[in-house]
Amino acid sequence: IAIPNTESNSAYLRYCQENGIKPHPARFPAALPEYFIRMLTDEGDRVFDPFGGSCVTGEVAERLHRNWTCCELNEEYIRGALGRFVSV
């Protein structure tokens, strides 16, 4: 799977910058989890991400009408991930 990772000015990064949160260093493009979520689940299914990080998988799952759960040990990453779900 060849997907560019060129995110440099996303809402997530802006949220982190505006709130003094260090962004997750290993973000990946939304197209990656989207490919697998579409292929392996149906609307209403549950997606589990054991390494939540910046929560891009949760954001994609929500957009695709899947339920989702994630785990993350680093509290700062979770604080930044909240920016993916804040209404503007």
C-alpha positions, -999 to 999 in steps of 0.1 A, spaced: 0 0 0 16 33 -11 1 62 7 19 95 11 22 110 46 23 147 38 1 160 66 17 193 77 -11 217 84 -40 195 96 -66 205 122 -49 180 146 -16 198 144 -32 232 147 -51 220 178 -19 207 194 -1 239 186 -29 261 199 -31 241 232 6 237 238 5 199 232 34 180 217 19 162 187 23 124 183 56 118 164 45 88 144 12 99 128 0 80 97 -24 91 70 -61 85 75 -62 65 42 -43 37 59 -68 27 86 -96 37 62 -85 10 38 -87 -17 64 -118 -5 82 -137 -5 49 -124 -39 39 -128 -57 73 -159 -41 90 -194 -29 83 -213 1 97 -220 -4 134 -191 -28 139 -165 -21 166 -129 -11 157 -102 -15 184 -70 4 183 -46 -9 210 -21 19 203 -44 50 201 -17 77 196 -32 106 179 -64 86 174 -65 88 136 -80 53 135 -108 65 159 -115 95 137 -118 74 106 -139 48 123 -163 75 135 -165 91 101 -173 56 86 -201 50 112 -182 24 132 -180 22 170 -144 23 182 -123 20 213 -86 28 217 -60 25 244 -30 48 249 -5 50 278 7 86 271 -18 111 284 -4 139 263 -12 120 231 -48 115 243 -51 153 251 -39 160 215 -62 134 201 -92 152 216 -86 178 189 -98 154 163 -133 154 179 -138 190 190 -164 208 170 -152 240 155 
